[in-house]
């Protein structure tokens, strides 16, 4: 029994370490692959930027609260869902946009915009709505600034001044990101296996699916008339920022159900949004 507990504690430590490496390398990889011009150029449409921010930081968090009112979830699961509801700017968005035949340039700009806003938004909003949970806004902000904002700025600087070095480091960052994501999911899957089994078939999975689908609809209807942009905003609104959610959960919460809900939404989102993205891409090809 003691050996089993020690092994699970070891795996949990590996999972946390994998989370930190995943967040750090994904931000560095993002910065090494982009220029400031690539980020800013697609965001010249002010109306679209405002609608994108409203969708991700007003409507989706309100949606998360609404879902939590409808579905009876434990405190940990509720925190996990709301945490994802406030965390936007998924690094996976450009890939989803490519699958859906969306506007790749807009996907890149939107991804970075939402990610940067998330860093300052979540530390303010999360403590306000998590009544009864003691959490420091500065602790949240510090983890996001250190793990996301500063690495991104550093990588953008290196890309601007030393492009060859950035290009050489990019494949390494990509490999490290993919490997660390695999490690953290395997480690946390083993550690939280009993919690995950209890969630399967529960209202938590249904709540996650409803949250993702309605988030997609919100983004789609606020995306304007241009199909490639609508598809990107829809996918970008539904695909929440796993990096930010994982960093905050690993460093600020001890309840395992917070991480369990993040994993459930992440897996459900990957399956649902890849399927939807492929269908949107096929439809766009037929209409072209």
N, C-alpha and C positions, 0 to 999 in steps of 0.2 A: 504493500500500500504506500509506504514511504517512498519507495523507488518510483512508483507510478506518478506520485505527486511531484517528485523532483524532476522527472522527465517532462511532465506537462509544464512545469514552471520554466524549464529550459526552452521548450518549444515556444512558450509565450514570449520569452525574451528574444528568441530568434525572430518571431513574428513582428515584434515591435521594431527590432533592428532592421528587418526587411522593409517595414513601412517607412522608416526614416530614409533608407537608401532609395526606395522607390520614389518618394516625393522629391528628394534632392536631385536625383539623376534625371527625373522627368522634367524638372524645371531647367536644369542645365542643358539638357538635350533640346528643349524648346528654344532656349536662347541661342544656342549654337546654330540652329537651323533657320533662324529668322533675322530679319533686319528691322530696325525701327520703322522704316518706310513701309515695309510689308505689313506691319501691324496697324499703322495709322491710316494708310491710304483707303482701305475699305470702310473706314468709320467716318467718312466725310458727310454722310447722310445723317443729319442731326435727328430728324424725326425717327428714323430707323433705330438709331442708338438709344433714344429715349424709350421707344417701345420695347426694345430688347432689355433695357434695364428694368422697366416696369414689369415685364413678364417674369423675369428671373428673381427680382428682389422685392416685389410686392405681391404679385398674383400667385406665384408658386409657393412662397412661404405661407400665404393665407390658405392656399389649397392644402398644404400639409396640415395646418391646424384643423381645417374642415374634415380631412380624412381621419384625423385622430379623434374628432368628435363623433364620427360615424362608427368607426371600428374601435372596439375595446382592446387596447394594447397595454402591456405592462409599461412601467416607467422607463425602463432601459430601451425597449423597442420604440417607444414614443420619442425619446431623445434622439435615437439613431435616425428615425424618419425625419424629424424636424431639422436635425443637423444637415442632412442631405438637402432638405428643402431650402435651406439658406446658403448652401454652398454651390456656386455655379462656376462654369468655365472649365469643362472637362478637356484634358489634353487629347482625348481620343476623338474629339469633334471633327478635325480635318479628315480623318479616315472615314468617319461616317458620312461626311459631306461628299467625299469622293465616291463612295458606294451609291449614294442617293443622287448622283449627278447634280450636286448643288454647287453653289458659288464658293470655290475653295478659298479665294482671297478673303471673302467676307467671313468664312469659317475661322480663318487664322486670326483676323482682327477681333472677331467676337469672342473667341476663346481667351485671348489675352486680356481683353477688356473685362470680361466677367470674372476672370481669375483674380485680377488686381483689385477689383471692387470687393470681391469676396473677402480678401485679406483684411479690409477695413470694416466691412459690413458685419461679418459674423461675430466678432468680439463685442459689438454693440448690441445686436439684436438677440443673440442666443441667451445671454443672462436675463434679459427682460422677459422672455417668454417661458423660461424654465423655472417656474415658481417652485420653491422648496429645494432646489438644487444649488448647492454652494459651488460657484465657479467664478474664477477671476477673469474679467475681460482682458486684463493685461497678459495673463498667462496664455490665453488663446491667441491674442495678437502677436505675442512674442514668438510663439511656435510657428505661426504662419509667416511672419516676417523673416525669421531665420531660415526656415526650410523652403520657402517659396519665393518671396519677393527679392531678397538679396541674391540668391543664386541666379534668378532670372536676369537681374540687372547686371551681375558680373558676367554672365554668359553673353548677353547682348553687347556689352563693352568689348569682350574678347573678340566676338564676331566682327564688330565694327573696326577694330584696330588690327587684329591678327586673324584674318579670315582663314588662312591655311591651317593654323593651329585649331581653330574651331571646327573646321571640316574634318581634321584628323581625329578629334576627340568625339565627334558626333556618333560614329558607329559604336564606340565604347560605351557611351551614355545610353544608347538604344539597347544594347545587349544587357547592360546593368539594370535598366528599367524593367525589361521583360523578365529577367531572371529574378529580381527582387520581388516583383509582383507575384510570380509563381511561388516563390518561397513563402511569402507572407500569407498567401491564400492557403497553401498546404499546411503551414504551421497553425494558423488560426482555425482551420477546418478540423484538425485533430484535437486541438485544445478545447474548442467549443462544439465538438461533435454532438454531445448530448443536448445542448441548447438548440443546435440547428435541427436535430431530429424532432424536437418538441415543436419547432416552428413550422415544419413541413405539414401542410394540410390545415394549418391554423389560419386565422383571419389576417395574420401578419403578411402572408404571401399575397393574399387578395388585396390588402391595403396597399402593398408595394406596386402591384399591377395597376390598380386604379390611379394611384398617384402618378405613375409614369405616363399612362395613356392620356390623362387629362392635361398633364404638363405639356405633352406633345401637341395637343389640340390648342392650348393657349398660345404656344409659340407659332403654330401654323396660321392662326387667324390674325395674329399681330404682325405677320411677316410681310404685309403689303401684297402687291399684285404680281410681282416677279417670282415665277416658280422656283428658280434656283435659290433665291434668298429665303422664300417661305420655307423651303425644305430644310435649309440650314438652321434657321431660327427655331423651327419646330424640334429638330433633333438636338440642337444646342440647349434648348429649354428643358427637354426631358432628360438628357444625359447630364447628371449632376457631377460635381467635382469630387471624385473619389479621393484624389490626393489630399485635398483640404480636410475632408471628413475623416479620413484615416489618421492624419496627423493630429487633429484635435482629439479624436477618440483615444488614440494610443497614449497621448501625453496628458490628458485632462480628465478621463473617466475610468473608473475601475469596474463598473458594472459590465459584465461580459455581453449582456444583451444589446448594448449600444453597438458593439462591433458586429454582433450577429445580424442586426437589422441592416447595417451598412453593407455587409456581404450579401444579404438577401436581395436588397435593391440593386446592388452592383451586378449580380448575376442575372436577375430578372431584366434589368435594363440592357445588358449586353445581348441577351437573346431576343428580346422584343424589338429593340431599336435596330439591330442588324437586320432582322427580318423586314421591318418596316422600311428601312433604308434601301434594301435590295428591291423591294416592291416599288418604291418611289422611283428608283433608278430605272427599272424596266419600263415603268409608265412614261417617264421622261423620254426615253429612247424611242418609244412608239409615237409620241407626239412630235418628236423632232423631224 
